[in-house]
Amino acid sequence: MTLPDFQLDPRLVRRRAEQAATGYASVDTLAREISRRMGERLDYIRIEPRRILDLGCGPGPDLAAFAERYPGVPRIAVDSAAAMLAQARGDNGLLKRLLRFGKPAEPEFICADATALPLARATVSLVWSNLMLQWLHDPLPALKEMHRVLEVGGLLMFSTLGPDTLKEFRAALPPSNAEHLNRFIDMHDLGDALVGAGFSDPVMDMEMLTVTYTSLDDLFRDLRTSGSANAALSRPRGLVGKAHWAGVRANYEQLRRNGRLPATVEVVYGHAWKAAPKVMDDGRAIVRFERKAG
């Protein structure tokens, strides 16, 4: 499942994530709030994981929360950007390791693509992915990998961005064939992709959050610092004229309220389970026999 006529540049996505690693924590307020809301949803789900995968972990802010929520449970942190993992790993010098003696074991850090996880089948109980899927123009291969590494009865919980994200900016842009903004996949299509990847009982919901800025430049700075600038293959490659940006700014300025400019973020949440398979890898049906008591 992909967006028609839209492709992301995966090498550019990774390169920008590498560049954003050191400054990401200064602009991750939204990501932290979404993580908190994901945690509230997890509170209502009964699961005692044996191994946790934080997929697209970034600089690793969720890892400590898992150590507190599930003490002693091994954690795996995966990200495609090595610089993000370096931030998540922190200082692993001898003194730091000695100071950690007796504390929860360090996570296992792996630099890998979400579509090709170097993990064995059915070795993870919980896959957690906060704001990673929007960087894949086709999430289905990654969802299939998540399904593969989950054990039967395991849970996938994720958040991503929906189509109305930055709708004000999109509306302020003049008509153009170039992609000035990334496009995002609809919640219902993501639900279909979960089923297509083999998950059962998918639950999807969505909410609109509004972030406000004093100026459009502040919004641009947040996008650049977090590595979230446009990564479409069809993005403009040359310099855009002053008249173009003057028009964008004028259009956006009409939305100012109480001295602030709004930026909408459509947050899509989802979770689903890995059920026992009904067919084998070669397509043969699985028939289970249960012995009756007595």
Secondary structure, 3 states (H helix, E strand, C coil): CCCCCCCECHHHHHHHHHHHCCCHHHHCHHHHHHHHHHHHHHHCCCCCCCCEEEECCCCCHHHHHHHHHCCCCCEEEEECCHHHHHHHHCCCCHHHHHHCCCCCCCCEEEECCCCCCCCCCCCEEEEEEECCHHHCCCCHHHHHHHHHHEEEEEEEEEEEECCCCCHHHHHHCCCCCCCCCCCCCCHHHHHHHHHHCCCEEEEEEEEEEEEEECCHHHHHHHHHHCCCCCCECCCCCCCCCHHHHHHHHHHHHCCCECCEEEEEEEEEEEEEECCCCCECCCCCECCCCCCCCC
